[in-house]
Amino acid sequence: MKQHGAFSVCVTVLSIVLSMVQPVMAEDEPQNVLFINVSGYTGCCWNYEPDMHNAFGTLQALNPNAVYLNLGTEGEAATLIQSGSFDQIWVADISHTGTYPTDWAAIAAWFADLPSKEVICDARFLSSYWGGQYIDHGSKLTQNYYENLRIRGGGLVLATDDQDFHPGINDLMPLLGLNLFTGFFSQSKLPVDTGNPLMNTPNDLGSEIFDDSSTGQVPYGRQPNGLILYSVAWHSGNPDTPGISSTVEGLIGFHINITEPQDDAVFQIGDTVTLSAETDGGDAPFAYAWCSSLDGELGTENPLSVSTLSPGEHVITVTSNDSMNRVDEDSVTITVGDSGGPSSCDLNVIDPDFTIEDSAELDYRLLLPDGVGPVFSEEKGMLVVASTEPSDEVFGRILYRASYGDFEEVAVLSNASAERQILNLFAVAESTVCLVIGDPATKNVSCVVFLHTPFAVSGISSYLLH
């Protein structure tokens, strides 16, 4: 499942995170939209502000509450953004000198807080709205842009034309973590990705789009902020030189899709999980990098087998590059252990210096499913305090013991119960041991404990205690 609503990063190995689901708007729910026309055109013959007002008119026909700003004084946009609550911002810069740093900073801050990081870059925007083209073609394009952003929770439209108009908007791009607009092209029409929703939903725009205003090239591929921009319409018959790009993915270009595991698949602790993906388009050879939102980097093979995934919910992401350095990624969400997902554990290490000799006279039992076991299991290296007297000072404690070569580490954890026992132990990092706590009878995981040690423990193998 492609995930463009958040920056694509694999977090640290020991983080337990919940996947973030993009907000999806109800079918008939409008969004708050701010359309900013950047003033400052100084050309000899034309003033394109009326054309941009026509572009806004096509948006206002869809959403009467849309707000128009002809930005001519620094701070005007910042004031509107800070006082309003916008789901979409459209920035149209057909100016030569339109640089407004305060407003650019406000737009960048708004985008940073936006849950849905959807972007449309259009470097031939004027072509769809001048000379009366806004009446039919432009109106349909506006609706496609607006509706596709709306159903994805909102986003940003960045619109300009050829390189003469780029100085202002290109001051904004780095603040957004995006590459710059570039170039000068002169064609009447551009081929489009007919499989991209921006070109076919809700209006089918056909196989070409107007490009008759002298136009530019948009940023494309992996961006500094981690987003991937896909080619939507392109110059010179080459999808790698797009005039429109977007986080909204289509069919043209290089793509990768995870085939295993399926989204929302559930695995048990210690299961071998096969990770597999297929590429579409691009030029071989291909490189792969798999990662988990819980465990970090997993490997670079395709397919890849992993049997040491930590308990909890994982967003598994594969990133692939082809020989031309085109890039794509895909993600699925899986659960390891209890389908409800383990919580962060409230067990506390209360005596990290505790040793076996210190407790020789206490009654230790290794809890088996029936609650009966030997006093101590050297093989499994685990002790569970299971005193039958609640008043006993050791009642409800779990003792963890593991050996690393000639070194032995012991810890006692509080708040144990019959339903909260050690089910599993395995190394999850160079110097970190994971204890899985749960009910030995049902195997349901209630929480997870990570114990950190300065000693290398990566050689510990995973094994079930029950």
Long-range contacts (C-beta under 8 A, 24 or more apart in sequence): 1-263, 1-330, 1-331, 1-332, 1-333, 2-249, 2-329, 2-330, 2-331, 3-315, 3-317, 3-331, 4-117, 4-118, 4-152, 4-227, 4-228, 4-247, 4-248, 4-249, 5-115, 5-116, 5-117, 5-118, 5-152, 5-153, 6-115, 6-117, 7-117, 7-225, 7-226, 7-227, 8-226, 8-227, 8-228, 8-317, 8-319, 8-329, 8-331, 9-226, 10-291, 10-292, 10-293, 10-296, 10-297, 10-317, 11-293, 11-294, 11-296, 12-296, 13-294, 13-295, 13-296, 13-428, 13-429, 13-432, 14-428, 14-429, 14-432, 14-450, 15-293, 15-294, 16-294, 16-310, 16-312, 16-342, 16-344, 16-448, 17-293, 17-294, 17-313, 17-315, 18-313, 18-341, 19-293, 19-313, 19-315, 19-333, 20-115, 22-115, 22-116, 22-152, 22-153, 23-115, 23-116, 23-153, 24-151, 24-152, 24-153, 25-150, 25-151, 25-153, 29-150, 30-63, 30-65, 30-150, 31-63, 31-87, 31-88, 31-146, 31-149, 31-150, 31-154, 32-65, 32-67, 32-84, 32-85, 32-86, 32-87, 32-88, 33-59, 33-63, 33-65, 33-66, 33-67, 33-86, 33-87, 33-88, 33-89, 33-90, 33-146, 34-66, 34-67, 34-69, 34-77, 34-80, 34-81, 34-84, 34-86, 34-88, 34-89, 34-90, 35-59, 35-66, 35-67, 35-68, 35-69, 35-90, 35-92, 36-69, 36-71, 36-77, 36-89, 36-90, 36-91, 36-92, 36-103, 36-107, 37-68, 37-69, 37-70, 37-71, 37-92, 37-94, 38-71, 38-91, 38-92, 38-93, 38-94, 38-95, 38-98, 38-100, 38-168, 38-169, 39-70, 39-71, 39-72, 39-95, 39-98, 40-72, 40-95, 40-96, 40-97, 40-98, 40-99, 40-168, 41-94, 41-95, 41-96, 41-98, 42-95, 42-96, 42-97, 43-96, 43-164, 48-94, 48-126, 48-130, 49-94, 51-94, 51-126, 51-129, 51-130, 51-134, 52-92, 52-94, 52-129, 54-129, 54-130, 54-134, 54-138, 55-92, 55-125, 55-128, 55-129, 55-134, 55-138, 55-142, 57-134, 58-129, 58-134, 58-138, 58-139, 58-142, 58-143, 59-90, 59-142, 59-146, 61-139, 62-142, 62-143, 62-146, 63-146, 71-98, 71-100, 71-103, 74-100, 74-101, 74-102, 74-103, 75-100, 75-102, 75-103, 76-103, 77-103, 77-106, 77-107, 78-102, 78-103, 78-105, 78-106, 81-106, 81-107, 81-110, 82-106, 86-110, 86-154, 87-149, 87-150, 87-153, 87-154, 88-146, 88-149, 88-150, 88-154, 88-155, 88-156, 88-157, 89-156, 89-157, 90-156, 90-157, 90-159, 91-156, 91-157, 91-158, 91-159, 91-169, 91-172, 92-125, 92-157, 92-159, 92-160, 93-159, 93-160, 93-165, 93-166, 93-168, 93-169, 94-125, 94-126, 94-160, 94-161, 94-165, 95-165, 95-168, 96-164, 96-165, 96-167, 96-168, 97-167, 97-168, 98-167, 98-168, 98-169, 99-167, 99-168, 99-171, 100-168, 101-171, 104-171, 104-172, 104-175, 105-175, 107-156, 107-172, 107-175, 107-176, 108-172, 108-175, 108-176, 111-156, 111-176, 114-154, 114-155, 114-156, 115-153, 115-154, 116-149, 116-152, 116-153, 116-154, 116-155, 117-155, 117-225, 117-227, 117-247, 118-148, 118-149, 118-152, 118-153, 118-154, 118-155, 118-156, 118-246, 118-247, 118-248, 119-155, 119-156, 119-157, 119-158, 119-176, 119-178, 119-227, 119-229, 119-246, 119-247, 120-145, 120-149, 120-155, 120-156, 120-157, 120-158, 120-198, 120-244, 120-245, 120-246, 120-247, 120-248, 121-158, 121-159, 121-178, 121-181, 121-218, 121-219, 121-229, 121-244, 121-245, 121-246, 122-157, 122-158, 122-159, 122-160, 122-218, 122-243, 122-244, 123-159, 123-160, 123-161, 123-162, 123-181, 123-183, 123-215, 123-216, 123-217, 123-218, 123-243, 123-244, 124-161, 124-185, 124-190, 124-209, 124-210, 124-211, 124-213, 124-215, 124-216, 124-233, 124-243, 124-244, 125-159, 125-160, 125-161, 126-161, 126-213, 126-215, 127-161, 127-209, 127-210, 127-211, 127-212, 127-213, 127-215, 128-209, 128-210, 130-213, 133-210, 137-205, 137-209, 137-210, 140-203, 140-205, 141-203, 141-205, 141-209, 143-202, 143-203, 144-197, 144-198, 144-199, 144-200, 144-201, 144-202, 144-203, 144-205, 145-198, 147-201, 147-202, 148-197, 148-198, 148-201, 148-248, 152-248, 155-247, 160-216, 161-213, 161-214, 161-215, 161-216, 162-213, 162-214, 162-215, 162-216, 163-216, 165-216, 166-216, 173-219, 174-224, 176-225, 177-223, 177-224, 177-225, 177-226, 177-227, 178-219, 178-223, 178-224, 178-225, 178-227, 178-229, 179-219, 179-220, 179-223, 179-224, 180-219, 181-216, 181-217, 181-218, 181-219, 182-216, 182-217, 183-216, 183-217, 183-241, 184-214, 184-215, 184-216, 185-211, 185-214, 185-215, 185-216, 185-217, 185-235, 185-236, 185-243, 186-214, 186-215, 187-211, 187-212, 187-215, 187-235, 187-236, 188-212, 190-233, 190-234, 190-235, 190-243, 190-244, 191-233, 191-234, 191-237, 192-232, 192-233, 192-244, 193-230, 193-231, 193-232, 193-233, 193-239, 193-250, 193-251, 193-252, 193-253, 194-251, 195-250, 195-251, 195-252, 196-230, 196-232, 196-246, 196-248, 196-249, 196-250, 196-251, 196-252, 197-248, 197-250, 198-232, 198-244, 198-246, 198-248, 198-250, 199-232, 199-233, 199-250, 209-233, 209-244, 211-235, 211-243, 215-243, 216-243, 217-241, 217-242, 217-243, 218-242, 218-243, 218-244, 218-245, 219-245, 220-245, 221-325, 221-326, 221-327, 222-327, 228-327, 228-328, 228-329, 240-324, 240-326, 252-281, 253-281, 253-282, 253-326, 253-328, 254-279, 254-280, 254-281, 254-282, 254-320, 254-322, 254-326, 254-327, 254-328, 255-279, 255-280, 255-281, 255-282, 255-328, 256-280, 256-318, 256-319, 256-320, 256-328, 256-329, 256-330, 257-330, 258-316, 258-318, 258-330, 258-331, 258-332, 260-303, 261-316, 261-332, 261-334, 262-332, 263-332, 263-333, 263-334, 264-332, 264-333, 264-334, 264-335, 265-332, 265-334, 265-335, 266-334, 266-335, 266-336, 266-339, 267-309, 267-334, 267-335, 267-336, 267-337, 268-336, 268-337, 268-443, 269-311, 269-336, 269-337, 269-423, 269-424, 269-436, 269-445, 269-464, 270-307, 270-424, 270-426, 270-462, 270-464, 271-307, 271-336, 272-305, 272-306, 272-307, 273-305, 273-306, 273-307, 273-309, 273-334, 273-336, 274-303, 274-304, 274-305, 275-299, 275-302, 275-303, 275-304, 275-305, 275-306, 275-316, 275-318, 276-302, 276-303, 276-304, 277-302, 277-303, 277-318, 277-320, 277-330, 279-320, 279-322, 282-322, 282-323, 282-324, 282-326, 283-322, 283-323, 283-324, 283-326, 284-322, 284-323, 285-322, 285-323, 286-320, 286-321, 286-322, 286-323, 287-320, 287-321, 288-318, 288-319, 288-320, 289-318, 289-319, 289-320, 290-316, 290-317, 290-318, 291-316, 291-317, 291-319, 292-316, 292-317, 293-317, 295-428, 307-462, 308-426, 308-427, 308-428, 308-462, 309-336, 310-336, 310-428, 310-434, 310-448, 311-336, 311-337, 311-338, 311-342, 311-434, 311-436, 311-445, 311-448, 312-336, 312-337, 312-341, 312-342, 312-448, 313-341, 337-436, 337-438, 337-445, 338-438, 338-444, 338-445, 338-446, 340-444, 342-436, 342-438, 342-445, 342-446, 342-447, 342-448, 343-446, 343-447, 344-447, 344-448, 345-437, 345-446, 345-447, 345-448, 345-449, 346-415, 346-447, 347-398, 347-413, 347-414, 347-415, 347-416, 347-420, 347-437, 347-447, 347-449, 348-413, 348-414, 348-415, 349-411, 349-412, 349-413, 349-451, 350-397, 350-412, 350-413, 350-414, 351-411, 351-412, 352-410, 352-411, 352-412, 353-410, 354-399, 354-410, 354-411, 354-412, 355-410, 356-401, 356-410, 359-394, 359-399, 362-394, 363-387, 364-399, 366-465, 367-418, 367-421, 367-440, 367-466, 368-440, 368-466, 369-440, 369-441, 369-466, 371-418, 380-463, 380-465, 381-425, 382-422, 382-425, 382-465, 384-416, 384-421, 384-422, 385-412, 385-416, 398-422, 398-435, 398-437, 400-425, 400-433, 400-435, 400-451, 402-433, 402-457, 402-460, 404-453, 404-455, 404-456, 404-457, 404-459, 404-460, 407-455, 409-453, 409-455, 411-451, 413-449, 419-446, 420-446, 420-447, 421-466, 422-465, 423-464, 423-465, 423-466, 424-462, 424-463, 424-464, 424-465, 425-460, 425-462, 425-463, 425-465, 426-460, 426-461, 426-462, 426-463, 427-457, 427-458, 427-459, 427-460, 429-458, 430-456, 430-457, 430-458, 431-455, 431-456, 431-457, 432-457, 433-457, 433-460, 440-465, 440-466
